[in-house]
Structure formats: C-alpha cells, structure tokens
Amino acid sequence: MPAAAVKPKPLPTQSTVKRPVPFDSPYAPEIKSPLPAGRPRQWYVTHNRRLKAMRLAIALLDSGVHVPDQARNETIRRTAEQIGVHPPSDTTCHMVRAFMRYSR
C-alpha cells in the first residue's frame, strides 16, 4: 500500500472525544518583566508605542475592521477607549494602520 493512501488519524475534537476537552479561556495576562536597562529613552518610547499599536490593531481586527482605510483616527481612538487604553497620538494611529496593512 503506498504511503499516500494511508490517512493519518485526525485529532479528537470537542464532539468526538469521550470526555470534555478543557478550554484555555479566559486568558490571564502575561506577567510583565521589566524592560532592559541602558537603552536610549527613544527606544523605550518606540517600543511602548509599537506594543500599544499592536494591541489596538488586534482589537480593531476582532471588532470587524479588516481594512486600514476603515481605521480612521476616530475609530482607533474609540477602540482604545473601549479596551481601556489611553487615546493614541496621530503617530500611533498611523502605526496601527501600518500593522493592519502588513499583516496580510
């Protein structure tokens, strides 16, 4: 029998297992470790801005905004308010759209 004809057994799903499969949600936030010392201040500013832009881009994608053109500054700031993040600057809003553009 050729190897291509042998189908691997699929992994069990929630509906096919004998006992329930535990789900991992809700997730607990990761424990934050301190940032490395000795870098220039601008590095920390840029790093934190990227993290904030990433959080906002994920929240926008989860809310149904999939195209950067739909993510105007007002939409991004409204999303920031909903997820409990300080209102982003114009630079951060631009970065959010860039993350959404390059995630494709």
FENPEHU-V646115 format. One record per residue. N is the residue number from 1. PHI is phi as a letter, one per 40 degrees, with the letter a starting at -180 (none if undefined). OMEGA is omega in whole degrees, -180 to 180 (none if undefined). D_FIRST is the distance of its C-alpha to the first C-alpha in Angstrom with 1 decimal. Layout:
BEGIN
[[N;PHI;OMEGA;D_FIRST] [N;PHI;OMEGA;D_FIRST]]
END
This chain:
BEGIN
[[1;none;180;0.0] [2;c;-178;3.9] [3;c;-179;6.5] [4;c;-178;8.4] [5;c;-180;6.8] [6;c;-180;7.8] [7;c;177;11.6] [8;c;180;14.1] [9;c;-179;16.7] [10;c;178;19.8] [11;c;-180;23.0] [12;c;176;25.5] [13;b;-178;28.3] [14;d;-175;31.9] [15;c;-175;31.1] [16;b;-178;28.1] [17;c;-179;29.3] [18;c;179;31.4] [19;b;-176;34.3] [20;c;178;35.7] [21;c;180;34.6] [22;c;177;37.7] [23;c;-176;38.6] [24;c;-175;40.1] [25;b;-1;43.0] [26;c;-178;45.8] [27;c;172;45.5] [28;c;-179;48.3] [29;c;178;49.5] [30;c;175;48.7] [31;c;-176;51.5] [32;c;174;53.2] [33;b;-179;54.0] [34;c;178;57.0] [35;c;-179;56.6] [36;c;-179;57.1] [37;c;173;60.8] [38;g;178;62.5] [39;c;176;61.1] [40;c;-177;63.5] [41;d;-178;64.3] [42;c;178;62.7] [43;c;180;59.3] [44;c;179;59.6] [45;c;-180;60.8] [46;c;-180;57.9] [47;c;-180;55.4] [48;c;178;56.7] [49;c;178;57.0] [50;c;179;53.3] [51;c;180;52.3] [52;c;179;54.5] [53;c;178;53.2] [54;c;178;49.6] [55;d;-179;50.5] [56;c;179;52.3] [57;c;179;49.4] [58;c;179;47.0] [59;c;178;49.5] [60;c;179;50.0] [61;c;178;46.3] [62;c;-178;46.1] [63;c;176;49.1] [64;h;176;47.6] [65;c;-173;49.3] [66;b;-176;46.4] [67;b;-179;48.4] [68;d;180;51.0] [69;c;178;53.5] [70;c;-175;53.6] [71;c;175;54.5] [72;c;-178;58.2] [73;d;-180;60.3] [74;c;180;61.6] [75;c;-179;58.1] [76;c;-179;57.0] [77;c;176;60.3] [78;c;178;59.9] [79;c;178;56.4] [80;c;178;57.8] [81;c;-179;60.4] [82;c;-178;57.8] [83;c;175;55.7] [84;g;179;58.8] [85;b;177;58.9] [86;d;-180;62.2] [87;d;-178;62.6] [88;c;176;61.0] [89;c;177;63.0] [90;c;179;62.5] [91;c;179;60.7] [92;c;177;58.2] [93;c;177;57.7] [94;c;180;56.9] [95;c;177;54.4] [96;c;179;52.7] [97;c;178;52.3] [98;c;177;50.9] [99;c;-179;48.3] [100;c;-179;47.3] [101;c;-174;47.2] [102;c;178;45.0] [103;c;-177;42.5] [104;c;none;40.8]]
END
